[in-house]
Amino acid sequence: MKFGFLIDPKSFECDGFKIAPVIEFDSVLNNFYKTTSVSKGWFYGPKIELVQSFREKEDFALNPPIVHESFFHMSPTHRMTSTENYSDDHLKFLTLGYGFLQGLYLTPENYSYLGRTAFKPTTLNGLLLGDSDYINGMECINRFYINSNEENRNQMFACIHWYLISQSYEFAWDRFDAQYKVLDGIYKLSGTKADSHAARPIALSEKYNLELPLWAKLITKKESKLSKQRNELFHEAKYGGYPIGYSYPEENYNLEFRSFNTKLIAAALGINTPYLQAEPKNRILGMWNIKS
């Protein structure tokens, strides 16, 4: 199975499969640097001119806006091959999991990219892969797939997919909404029990031995800053206490919520990394340092 888009030329082999750049990797990358619009670690689709109505053409002097396509394709950069005849679903899961380790949204050949897409590794997770992390991390992900039933595989796929792709959203409240869905997805997968939404992060942090962020700690018997923000956004159309766009929470959910979910996904996959014990407010680019 071919996939992309990834500028990392690393090749490696795990038990049952291997990953390597495609033969034409250099030319694909050269074309990428020559033809693609990028900004701060993100690339954008081809430019298109929007269509104006007949009346708009008569009334307005300027041409219609130029925007980037929301759905587009890219040439694959890598190939994953299995020595164990893994199914397409199995290889798709491994591709998505590899993207989680790289901090990128990786997708099989001929699948559409959605809006802006990260191309710089670490963009979506803040973690660098060391030499041993490739094999150790991917073998953990493969073991999760092999040892899980179909329901749990699908649930984990949904969590990683949403975790990665939602970070391309422009607005903070949309990213918050998506990360909360990831949290709920991991809660469902974990098999833990909590008597309220506010108690779910607590149950998860206890199950996976993670430090609980301050905003997830209870301020009443059934409320935390996180659950209060969740209820306001989901049920009252407010973010930061006001209609969306008029205020923002004091909490740095963009960084800290993503970090908490990174740890939850890694722990649920069985990835043994010191990052699980990292301080919730940590802003420093880190290393995976995954143990075998």
C-alpha positions in Angstrom: 0.0 0.0 0.0 1.4 3.4 -1.0 0.7 6.4 1.2 1.9 10.0 2.0 2.6 12.7 2.4 5.9 12.4 4.3 9.2 14.0 3.7 11.1 11.7 6.1 13.2 9.2 4.0 13.5 6.6 6.8 13.2 3.0 5.8 12.6 0.3 8.5 11.3 -3.2 8.9 9.0 -4.5 11.7 7.7 -8.0 12.5 5.3 -8.6 9.6 5.7 -5.4 7.5 8.1 -2.8 6.3 8.0 0.9 5.4 10.2 2.6 2.8 10.1 5.6 0.4 8.7 4.9 -3.1 11.3 4.5 -5.9 10.4 8.0 -7.2 10.6 9.6 -3.8 13.2 12.2 -4.8 11.2 13.4 -7.8 8.0 13.5 -5.8 9.7 15.6 -3.1 11.3 17.8 -5.7 8.0 18.5 -7.3 6.5 19.2 -3.9 9.0 21.9 -3.2 8.5 23.5 -6.6 4.8 23.5 -6.9 3.1 23.4 -3.5 1.9 26.4 -1.4 3.1 26.0 2.2 3.1 28.1 5.4 4.5 27.3 8.9 4.5 23.5 8.4 1.3 23.2 6.5 0.6 22.7 2.8 -2.5 23.7 0.8 -4.3 22.4 -2.2 -4.3 23.8 -5.7 -5.7 27.3 -6.2 -9.1 27.7 -7.8 -11.1 30.7 -8.8 -14.7 30.8 -7.4 -17.7 31.4 -9.6 -19.6 34.6 -9.5 -23.3 35.0 -10.3 -24.3 37.0 -13.4 -25.4 39.9 -11.1 -22.1 39.9 -9.2 -20.2 40.1 -12.4 -22.2 43.2 -13.3 -22.0 44.9 -9.9 -18.4 44.1 -8.7 -15.2 45.4 -10.3 -12.9 42.7 -8.9 -12.5 39.1 -10.1 -13.9 36.4 -7.8 -11.7 35.2 -4.9 -8.9 32.7 -5.4 -9.0 29.9 -2.8 -7.4 26.6 -2.2 -9.3 23.4 -3.0 -10.7 21.6 0.1 -10.4 18.2 -1.4 -7.3 17.2 -3.4 -4.7 14.5 -4.1 -1.0 14.2 -3.6 1.5 11.7 -5.0 2.4 9.0 -2.5 5.9 9.2 -0.9 6.1 5.8 0.8 5.1 2.2 0.5 4.1 -0.3 3.2 4.4 -3.9 2.4 3.4 -6.9 4.5 5.2 -10.2 4.7 2.2 -11.7 6.5 -0.5 -10.8 3.9 -2.1 -8.1 6.1 -5.5 -6.9 4.9 -6.0 -3.4 3.5 -7.8 -2.4 6.7 -4.8 -3.6 8.7 -2.4 -1.6 6.5 -4.6 1.5 6.7 -4.6 1.3 10.5 -0.8 1.1 10.5 -0.5 4.0 8.1 -2.7 6.2 10.4 -0.7 5.0 13.4 2.6 5.9 11.7 1.1 9.4 11.1 0.3 9.6 14.9 4.0 8.9 15.6 5.2 11.4 13.0 2.7 14.1 14.1 1.2 14.1 10.6 -2.0 13.0 8.9 -0.9 10.2 6.5 -3.4 8.8 4.1 -3.4 5.9 1.5 -2.8 6.6 -2.2 -5.8 8.2 -4.0 -7.5 9.2 -0.7 -8.3 12.9 -0.6 -6.5 15.4 1.6 -8.9 17.8 3.4 -7.9 21.4 3.5 -4.5 22.4 4.9 -2.3 19.4 5.8 0.8 19.3 8.0 4.0 18.3 6.2 6.6 19.0 8.9 7.0 16.1 11.3 6.0 16.9 14.9 3.5 19.6 13.8 0.5 17.7 15.3 2.1 16.0 18.3 5.2 18.0 19.3 7.3 14.8 19.5 10.4 13.7 17.5 11.1 10.2 16.5 14.5 8.8 17.4 16.1 5.9 15.6 14.6 3.1 17.7 11.2 4.8 18.0 10.2 3.8 14.5 10.3 0.1 15.1 9.3 0.1 18.7 6.4 2.5 18.1 5.1 0.7 15.0 5.3 -2.7 16.6 3.2 -1.5 19.6 0.6 -0.2 17.1 0.6 -3.4 15.2 0.2 -5.5 18.4 -2.8 -3.3 19.4 -4.4 -4.1 16.0 -3.7 -7.8 16.2 -4.8 -8.2 19.8 -8.0 -6.1 19.4 -11.5 -6.9 18.2 -13.0 -5.1 15.3 -15.0 -2.7 17.5 -11.9 -1.5 19.3 -9.9 -1.2 16.1 -12.5 1.0 14.6 -12.8 3.1 17.8 -9.0 3.7 17.9 -8.9 4.5 14.2 -11.6 7.1 14.8 -9.8 8.6 17.7 -6.4 8.9 15.9 -8.1 10.1 12.7 -10.0 12.9 14.5 -7.0 13.8 16.7 -4.9 14.4 13.6 -7.2 15.8 11.0 -9.0 18.2 13.3 -5.9 20.2 14.1 -6.2 21.7 10.6 -9.3 23.5 11.7 -9.0 27.3 11.6 -10.9 28.2 14.8 -10.1 27.3 18.4 -13.6 26.3 19.3 -13.7 23.7 16.5 -10.3 22.3 17.6 -11.6 22.1 21.2 -14.8 20.4 20.0 -12.8 17.8 18.1 -10.3 17.1 20.9 -13.2 16.6 23.3 -14.6 14.0 20.9 -11.2 12.3 20.9 -11.3 12.2 24.7 -14.8 10.7 24.7 -13.6 8.1 22.1 -10.7 7.0 24.2 -13.1 6.8 27.2 -15.3 4.4 25.3 -12.4 2.4 24.3 -10.8 2.2 27.7 -13.7 0.4 29.5 -13.5 2.7 32.5 -16.6 4.0 34.2 -17.4 7.5 35.4 -20.6 9.0 36.7 -20.3 12.3 34.8 -18.5 13.9 31.9 -16.3 15.8 34.4 -15.1 12.5 35.9 -14.1 10.9 32.6 -10.6 12.5 32.4 -10.0 11.6 36.0 -10.9 7.9 35.4 -8.6 7.9 32.3 -5.7 9.6 34.0 -5.9 7.0 36.8 -6.2 4.1 34.4 -3.2 5.2 32.4 -1.2 6.8 35.3 -1.2 10.3 33.8 -0.9 13.6 35.6 -4.3 15.3 35.3 -4.3 18.9 33.9 -5.6 21.5 36.2 -8.6 22.3 34.0 -9.7 18.7 34.2 -9.8 18.6 38.0 -13.2 18.8 39.8 -14.3 22.2 41.1 -17.7 20.8 42.2 -18.8 17.2 42.6 -19.7 17.0 38.9 -18.0 19.9 37.2 -14.5 20.9 36.1 -13.4 23.8 33.9 -13.2 21.4 31.0 -16.7 20.0 31.5 -18.1 23.5 32.0 -16.6 24.6 28.7 -17.8 21.5 27.0 -21.4 22.0 28.1 -21.3 25.7 27.2 -20.1 24.9 23.7 -22.2 21.8 23.0 -25.4 23.1 24.5 -25.3 26.9 24.7 -23.2 27.9 21.6 -20.6 29.7 23.8 -16.9 29.5 24.1 -15.0 31.2 26.9 -18.3 32.2 28.4 -19.5 34.2 25.4 -20.8 33.6 21.9 -18.0 32.1 19.8 -15.5 34.6 18.7 -16.2 37.1 21.5 -14.0 35.5 24.1 -11.5 32.7 24.6 -10.8 30.6 27.7 -7.8 31.4 29.9 -6.8 27.7 29.6 -4.4 26.8 26.7 -6.5 24.0 25.3 -4.8 24.1 21.9 -1.6 22.8 23.5 -2.6 21.1 26.7 -5.7 19.3 25.5 -3.9 18.0 22.5 -1.0 16.9 24.8 -3.4 15.1 27.2 -5.0 13.3 24.2 -1.6 12.4 22.8 -0.8 10.6 26.0 -4.2 8.9 26.2 -3.9 7.5 22.7 -0.3 6.4 23.2 -1.1 4.7 26.5 -4.2 3.0 25.0 -2.0 1.7 22.1 0.4 0.3 24.7 3.3 2.7 23.8 5.7 2.9 26.6 7.2 6.4 26.6 8.5 8.8 29.2 6.3 11.4 27.6 3.3 9.9 29.5 4.8 11.4 32.6 5.5 14.9 31.1 4.1 17.9 32.9 0.7 18.9 31.4 1.9 22.5 30.6 5.1 21.4 29.0 5.7 23.5 25.8 9.1 22.0 24.8 9.5 19.9 21.7 10.2 16.4 23.1 11.3 12.9 22.0 9.2 9.8 22.0 12.0 7.5 23.4 9.7 4.5 23.1 10.8 1.4 24.9 10.5 -2.0 23.3 
